[in-house]
């Protein structure tokens, strides 16, 4: 009896595409995120996958930390985009308001943030964000 290979899982960012067809191409450097929202989703996915190099590469140099460390007890479990302002291919800045769900040591929680993005040499980068209660 032959087994069919399992279908690839959808991307952790929440869009209905495989990781390779979605955020994976941004993480590998073969494409740049075309919008601020796409960058936000890819950065969330990088947190899920613990891809510090991508996070640093897509962080504005004026606000980028020297290093990113990951909490071993933290597990990201879902992303919800609540609002976007500008951030399209026709803009130079944009904001994305999101809620990211996680478990930390088995305890559920969420991070609610309004993130600011800008273009540098044509590529979207994360500038900073404000936490929302």
N, C-alpha and C positions, 0 to 999 in steps of 0.2 A: 504494500500500500504506500503510495507516494504522498508526501506531505507538501502542500503548497507553502512557500515561504510566507511568513507573517507580513502583513502590510506595514509599511513604515509608519511610525507614530507621527501624529501631527506635531507641529512646532510648539514648544512651550509658550510662545508669545500669545497663543490663543487663536491665531488665524488657521483656517482649514487647509493648510498645506504642510508638506513634510518639512523637517528641519532643513534639509539640503536645498529645497526649492524656496525656502522662506529666509529665515535669519542666517542660516549656514553660509549662504553666499556672501553676506556682509561680514560675518566673522572671519571667513577665509581671505577676505580682501579682493575677491573677484568682482564685487560690485559695491557701490556705496548706497546707503539708504536714501531713497529719493525724496522723502518727506521727514519732518520732525517726528511725526507719529511712528513711521517705520523705524527711525533710529531709536525711539523710546522702546518700542517692542523688541528690537534687537538687543538693546542694553539689558532689558529685563531678562531676556533669554540668556545673555552672557552671565548674569548673576546666577541663573538656574544652573548653568553649565560650569560655573566658576572659571570663566575666561577673563582673567585680569588684564591680559594684554589688549584685548579688544576694548574693554572698559576704559583703560588708560588712553588708547589710541583715539577714542571718540569723545574724550573729555577736553574741553577748552583749556589751552595751556595756562591761562590766567587763574584758573580755579582747580586745576588737576592736582590731586594729592600725589605725593612721591611714590606711594605704594598702595595696593589694595589687598586687604586680608579678608578672608571669609570665615564666618563662624561655622564650625563643623556641626553645631546643633540646629542651624537654621536651614529650613527647606522651603523654597518658594513653591506655592501651589496654584497660583492663578493670577491673571492680570485682567483688569477691567479699565478700558479707556473711557473716561467720563466726559471729557471735553477737549477739543483742539481749537486753537486760535492761530490763524495764519499757518506758517510752517509747510506750505505746499512748494512745488517746484517754482512758483512765481514769487516767493517771498525770501527775504534774507534772515528773518527771525520768526520764531513761533513758540507757542507754549502748548504743553500737553498736561492735562490733569488726569491722574490715574489713581487707582487703588490696586495695590499688589498684596495678595494674601500669602501668608506663610504659616509654618509651624516652627516654633523655637523650643527645642527640648520637649516636643510633643504638645505644646500649648499653642493654640491658634491665635493669630493676630493679623493685623493689616497695616500697611503703610499707605497713607493718602498724601499725595504730593502734587504740586503744580510745578512742573519743570520748564525751564527756559532753554531754548536752543537757538543757535545762530549758525550761519554758514562761514566756513573758513576755507578759502581757495576752492569754493564750490561745493564742499562737503559739509553736511550737517554735523555739529558737535553739541554735546551737552554743556551748558554753562553752569547752571545751579538750579536750585529748587527751594520752594517753601513748603514745609510740612503743614498739613491742614488737619485740624482736630476733628 
